[in-house]
Amino acid sequence: MKRITWTDAVLIVFLLVGAAFTYPLLRAMTPGSVTIQKGNRVVAEYPLNENRTFEVQGNIGPMLIEVSNGAVSVLRSSCPHQLCKLSSSVNRTGSQIVCVPNHVLISIKASGKKVHDAIAQ
């Protein structure tokens, strides 16, 4: 077995320090709401901490969407392949469920003020 070199040790320390600084940033982005878009229009926005079931009219028919225990899932959809329904529930900031035939986008937004990345600033 090889010994750890000085370069390996520096790399390990650098990665650990980077992870230590990144962790609080990821924890600060707690999911706050679910946004439903049809095309380029926001048609609904609900908090994730309230359990509810609601229907959204897509291009080819209705979709039944459920918010439960801080996660969002599609219960029923009128699209032919049902990929949006088969995808697992989402609960993390930035996660999405897309129904292409219905032109519906379901996304999780962070709570509080908007957080921009280095490119968006």
C-alpha positions, 0 to 999 in steps of 0.5 A: 500500500502506498503512503500519502504524499504531501500533495495528497495531504494538501488536497485532502485538507483543501477538499475538507475546508471546501466542504465545510464552507459549502455545507452551511450554504446548502442548509440555508436554502430550505425549500419553501414553496412549490411553483406550477408553471404552464408554458411561461406563466405561473399558474399556482404557488403553494407553501410546502408546509401545507398538505393539499391536493389540487388540479392544474389544467395542462395542454392536453388535459388535467393533472392532479398534484399533491403536496404532502409532508414537504414533498410534491408529486403528480398523482394523475396526469392525462399525458400518454406516457405518464412519466411525470407521474412515474417520477418520484416526489421532489422535496429539495430546492431546485428540484423539478417535475416536468410534463412535456405534453401538458407543458407543465413545470413543477419546481421547488423554490427556496424560502426567504430571499432569492439566492443568486449563483455566481453567474446570475449576479 
